[in-house]
Amino acid sequence: MPDRNGVLPLDPQSARDYDIVRRAITFITENRLDQPPLEAIAASVGMSPAHFQRLFTRWCGLSPKQFLQALTLDHARALLRDSASVLDATYEVGLSGPGRLHDLFVSYEAMTPGNYKARGGGIEIRWGFHPSPFGRALVMITEHGLAGLAFADDLSAEGAAFEDMAARWPNADYVEDLTATAPFASRIFDPGHWDPQTPLRVVFIGTDFEVRVWSTLLAIPFGKATTYSDIAEHLGKPKAARAVGGAVGRNPISFVVPCHRVLGRSGAITGYHWGLTRKRAILGWEAGLSGSAGE
């Protein structure tokens, strides 16, 4: 049932489900060369195979076997196929500005350089933690739109996640406001709310170079990936792959600005501020939605 603000709440079980899935993904990752069977994966999280299969499949739309396939190096390399041309094609069809930039139908703007130099001074940021398919999600908004999205594995990790994000804009005024942030959480994590007629507004608070990198991330389509060097090439700075990597790592709006779709040149799943297990989980979840994983 909707709450008093008309917002449909996220499944309260989702955070607990994610904890089980997170531990299962860690087991799969550490043992994937052995291609562990369902029974072994289920045992690693203390569940019966049948119960675990139902939970896992409900969570991401893939069976554990399909998820294992989605996490293999071959799948990562398939995501990267023609990655540079994917970026070029996306911009050629007019997706470089406000409008439908990717599956969440995002429009964006950047705060003034003065706001960034003032380290958030003069900006009010409302925040709240909400359940998500990937653990507890910290949603941070300004009057202009979504400014931050971070993750915590559980309640005990919320303080560290908030401090990590608040340190980016230490002079901002922070107000906890679950009523204001709940509609954003509902919109972000429910694909049924991804509506091209009402694009999700986000606001970037960063350097000019960071904003250019983050806006390029928005052009990576669902079910595709790119590399740090391809982004550098696209920005006209072919020798700046390391700087691009730094900007990707400082992306303040995880998931919505899909830094999880940036892989190593070999297809290695590396470099995610909120943990490689979560990066694998998001990629597998997207594989389930897009049907890109093999049978």
C-alpha positions as CSV (number, residue, x, y, z in Angstrom):
1,M,0.0,0.0,0.0
2,P,1.2,3.5,-0.7
3,D,2.3,5.6,2.3
4,R,0.7,8.9,3.3
5,N,2.9,10.6,0.7
6,G,1.5,8.3,-2.1
7,V,4.9,6.5,-2.4
8,L,4.9,2.7,-2.9
9,P,7.4,1.4,-0.4
10,L,10.2,-0.9,-1.5
11,D,10.0,-4.6,-0.4
12,P,11.2,-4.5,3.3
13,Q,12.7,-7.9,2.7
14,S,15.0,-6.6,0.0
15,A,17.9,-5.6,2.3
16,R,17.9,-9.1,4.0
17,D,17.7,-10.8,0.6
18,Y,20.6,-8.7,-0.7
19,D,22.7,-9.8,2.3
20,I,22.1,-13.4,1.4
21,V,22.7,-12.8,-2.3
22,R,25.9,-10.7,-1.5
23,R,27.3,-13.6,0.4
24,A,26.4,-16.0,-2.3
25,I,28.0,-13.8,-5.0
26,T,31.2,-13.7,-2.9
27,F,31.2,-17.5,-2.8
28,I,30.5,-17.8,-6.5
29,T,33.3,-15.3,-7.3
30,E,35.9,-17.0,-5.2
31,N,35.0,-20.4,-6.6
32,R,33.8,-19.6,-10.1
33,L,36.7,-21.5,-11.8
34,D,35.3,-24.6,-10.2
35,Q,31.8,-23.8,-11.5
36,P,30.1,-24.6,-8.1
37,P,26.8,-26.4,-8.3
38,L,23.6,-25.0,-6.8
39,E,23.9,-27.2,-3.7
40,A,27.3,-25.8,-2.9
41,I,26.2,-22.2,-3.3
42,A,23.1,-22.7,-1.2
43,A,25.2,-24.4,1.5
44,S,27.5,-21.4,1.6
45,V,24.6,-19.2,2.8
46,G,22.9,-21.9,5.0
47,M,19.9,-22.5,2.8
48,S,18.3,-25.4,1.1
49,P,18.9,-25.5,-2.7
50,A,15.2,-25.1,-3.5
51,H,14.7,-22.2,-1.2
52,F,17.9,-20.5,-2.3
53,Q,17.1,-21.0,-6.0
54,R,13.7,-19.3,-5.5
55,L,15.1,-16.4,-3.5
56,F,18.0,-15.8,-5.9
57,T,15.8,-16.0,-9.0
58,R,13.2,-13.7,-7.5
59,W,15.9,-11.2,-6.6
60,C,17.6,-10.8,-10.0
61,G,15.5,-12.6,-12.6
62,L,18.3,-15.1,-13.2
63,S,19.0,-18.5,-11.8
64,P,22.2,-19.0,-9.8
65,K,23.6,-20.9,-12.8
66,Q,22.7,-18.1,-15.2
67,F,24.2,-15.5,-12.8
68,L,27.4,-17.5,-12.7
69,Q,27.6,-17.4,-16.5
70,A,26.9,-13.6,-16.4
71,L,29.9,-13.1,-14.2
72,T,32.4,-15.0,-16.3
73,L,35.2,-13.2,-18.1
74,D,33.6,-14.1,-21.4
75,H,30.4,-12.2,-20.5
76,A,32.5,-9.2,-19.4
77,R,34.3,-9.3,-22.7
78,A,31.0,-9.5,-24.6
79,L,29.8,-6.4,-22.7
80,L,32.9,-4.6,-23.9
81,R,32.6,-5.6,-27.5
82,D,32.7,-2.5,-29.6
83,S,32.7,-0.4,-26.5
84,A,34.2,2.7,-28.1
85,S,31.7,2.7,-31.0
86,V,28.9,2.3,-28.5
87,L,29.8,5.6,-26.9
88,D,30.1,7.3,-30.3
89,A,26.8,5.9,-31.6
90,T,25.0,7.0,-28.4
91,Y,26.1,10.6,-28.8
92,E,25.5,10.5,-32.6
93,V,21.8,9.8,-32.0
94,G,21.5,12.8,-29.7
95,L,21.8,11.4,-26.2
96,S,24.5,13.7,-25.1
97,G,22.3,16.3,-23.5
98,P,19.2,16.4,-21.2
99,G,16.6,13.8,-22.2
100,R,16.7,10.0,-22.4
101,L,20.4,9.4,-21.5
102,H,19.9,5.8,-20.4
103,D,17.4,3.4,-19.0
104,L,16.5,5.5,-16.0
105,F,15.6,8.4,-18.4
106,V,17.9,10.9,-16.7
107,S,18.2,14.6,-17.3
108,Y,21.1,16.4,-15.6
109,E,22.7,19.7,-14.8
110,A,25.9,20.7,-13.1
111,M,26.2,23.1,-10.2
112,T,28.3,26.2,-10.7
113,P,32.1,26.0,-10.2
114,G,31.6,28.3,-7.3
115,N,29.4,25.7,-5.5
116,Y,32.1,23.1,-6.0
117,K,34.9,25.4,-4.9
118,A,32.9,26.3,-1.8
119,R,32.7,22.5,-1.1
120,G,29.0,22.6,-1.0
121,G,28.6,25.9,0.9
122,G,25.2,27.4,0.5
123,I,23.6,24.1,-0.6
124,E,21.0,22.2,1.4
125,I,21.2,18.4,1.0
126,R,18.3,16.3,2.2
127,W,19.1,12.7,2.8
128,G,17.7,9.3,3.9
129,F,18.5,5.6,3.9
130,H,16.1,3.2,2.1
131,P,16.1,-0.5,1.2
132,S,17.3,-1.4,-2.3
133,P,18.1,-4.5,-4.2
134,F,21.8,-3.9,-3.3
135,G,21.7,-3.2,0.4
136,R,20.8,0.0,2.2
137,A,20.8,3.0,-0.2
138,L,21.7,6.5,0.9
139,V,19.7,9.0,-1.2
140,M,20.9,12.6,-1.2
141,I,18.9,15.4,-2.9
142,T,19.0,19.1,-3.5
143,E,16.3,21.4,-4.8
144,H,17.7,20.7,-8.2
145,G,17.4,16.9,-8.0
146,L,19.4,13.8,-7.0
147,A,22.9,14.7,-5.9
148,G,24.1,11.5,-4.3
149,L,23.5,7.8,-4.1
150,A,25.6,5.4,-2.0
151,F,25.3,2.0,-0.4
152,A,25.7,0.3,3.0
153,D,25.6,-3.4,3.6
154,D,23.4,-3.0,6.7
155,L,22.4,-0.6,9.5
156,S,25.8,-0.8,11.2
157,A,27.5,0.6,8.0
158,E,25.2,3.5,7.5
159,G,27.3,6.0,9.5
160,A,30.4,5.3,7.5
161,A,28.5,5.6,4.2
162,F,27.0,9.0,5.2
163,E,30.4,10.3,6.4
164,D,32.0,9.2,3.1
165,M,29.5,11.1,1.0
166,A,29.2,14.2,3.3
167,A,33.0,14.6,3.2
168,R,32.7,15.4,-0.5
169,W,30.7,18.5,0.2
170,P,31.6,19.3,3.9
171,N,30.2,22.8,3.9
172,A,26.7,21.8,2.8
173,D,23.7,21.9,5.2
174,Y,22.5,18.3,5.7
175,V,18.9,17.6,6.7
176,E,17.6,14.0,7.3
177,D,14.3,13.9,5.4
178,L,13.0,10.4,4.5
179,T,9.7,11.8,3.2
180,A,11.6,13.9,0.6
181,T,14.0,11.1,-0.4
182,A,11.6,8.2,-0.5
183,P,10.1,9.0,-4.0
184,F,13.6,9.1,-5.4
185,A,14.5,5.7,-4.0
186,S,11.2,4.2,-5.3
187,R,11.8,5.7,-8.7
188,I,15.4,4.6,-9.0
189,F,15.1,0.9,-8.0
190,D,11.8,0.0,-9.6
191,P,12.1,-0.4,-13.4
192,G,8.4,0.0,-13.7
193,H,9.0,3.7,-12.7
194,W,11.6,4.3,-15.4
195,D,9.4,6.8,-17.4
196,P,10.7,8.8,-20.4
197,Q,7.9,11.3,-19.9
198,T,9.2,12.2,-16.4
199,P,13.0,12.0,-16.5
200,L,14.8,11.7,-13.2
201,R,16.7,14.9,-12.5
202,V,20.2,14.7,-11.2
203,V,22.7,17.4,-10.3
204,F,26.4,17.0,-10.6
205,I,28.7,18.8,-8.0
206,G,32.3,18.3,-9.2
207,T,35.1,19.7,-11.3
208,D,34.5,20.4,-15.0
209,F,36.5,17.3,-15.9
210,E,34.6,15.1,-13.4
211,V,31.2,16.3,-14.8
212,R,32.4,15.5,-18.3
213,V,33.3,12.0,-17.3
214,W,30.1,11.5,-15.3
215,S,27.9,12.7,-18.2
216,T,29.8,10.3,-20.5
217,L,28.9,7.4,-18.1
218,L,25.3,8.2,-18.6
219,A,25.7,7.3,-22.3
220,I,26.7,3.7,-21.6
221,P,23.6,1.6,-22.6
222,F,22.0,-1.0,-20.4
223,G,23.7,-4.4,-21.1
224,K,26.9,-2.8,-22.4
225,A,30.1,-1.6,-20.9
226,T,33.2,0.4,-21.7
227,T,36.7,1.0,-20.5
228,Y,38.5,3.9,-18.9
229,S,40.7,4.3,-21.9
230,D,37.7,4.4,-24.3
231,I,36.2,7.2,-22.2
232,A,39.5,9.1,-22.3
233,E,39.5,8.7,-26.1
234,H,36.0,9.9,-26.3
235,L,36.8,13.0,-24.3
236,G,39.7,13.8,-26.6
237,K,42.3,13.0,-23.9
238,P,43.7,9.6,-24.9
239,K,46.4,9.7,-22.3
240,A,44.1,10.5,-19.4
241,A,42.8,7.0,-18.6
242,R,44.2,7.2,-15.1
243,A,42.5,10.6,-14.5
244,V,39.3,9.1,-15.9
245,G,39.6,6.3,-13.5
246,G,39.9,8.7,-10.6
247,A,36.8,10.6,-11.7
248,V,34.8,7.4,-12.2
249,G,35.8,6.4,-8.6
250,R,34.5,9.7,-7.3
251,N,31.1,9.4,-9.0
252,P,28.7,10.5,-6.3
253,I,25.6,9.1,-7.9
254,S,26.2,5.3,-8.0
255,F,23.9,3.1,-10.0
256,V,22.0,6.0,-11.6
257,V,25.3,7.2,-13.2
258,P,26.4,3.7,-14.2
259,C,30.1,3.7,-13.2
260,H,29.6,-0.1,-12.7
261,R,29.5,-0.4,-16.5
262,V,33.2,0.6,-16.7
263,L,35.5,-2.4,-16.8
264,G,39.2,-3.1,-17.3
265,R,40.5,-3.4,-20.8
266,S,40.6,-7.2,-20.4
267,G,37.1,-7.4,-19.1
268,A,38.2,-7.6,-15.5
269,I,35.5,-6.3,-13.1
270,T,37.6,-3.9,-11.1
271,G,37.4,-0.5,-9.3
272,Y,34.0,0.1,-7.6
273,H,33.9,2.4,-4.6
274,W,31.1,0.5,-2.9
275,G,32.7,-3.0,-3.4
276,L,33.3,-5.4,-6.2
277,T,30.7,-7.8,-4.9
278,R,28.1,-5.1,-5.3
279,K,29.4,-4.2,-8.8
280,R,29.0,-7.8,-9.8
281,A,25.5,-7.9,-8.2
282,I,24.4,-4.8,-10.2
283,L,25.8,-6.2,-13.5
284,G,24.1,-9.6,-12.9
285,W,20.8,-7.8,-12.0
286,E,21.0,-5.8,-15.2
287,A,21.7,-9.0,-17.1
288,G,18.5,-10.5,-15.7
289,L,16.5,-7.5,-16.7
290,S,18.0,-7.3,-20.2
291,G,18.0,-11.1,-20.8
292,S,21.7,-10.9,-21.8
293,A,22.8,-13.9,-19.7
294,G,23.0,-17.2,-21.4
295,E,20.7,-20.1,-20.5
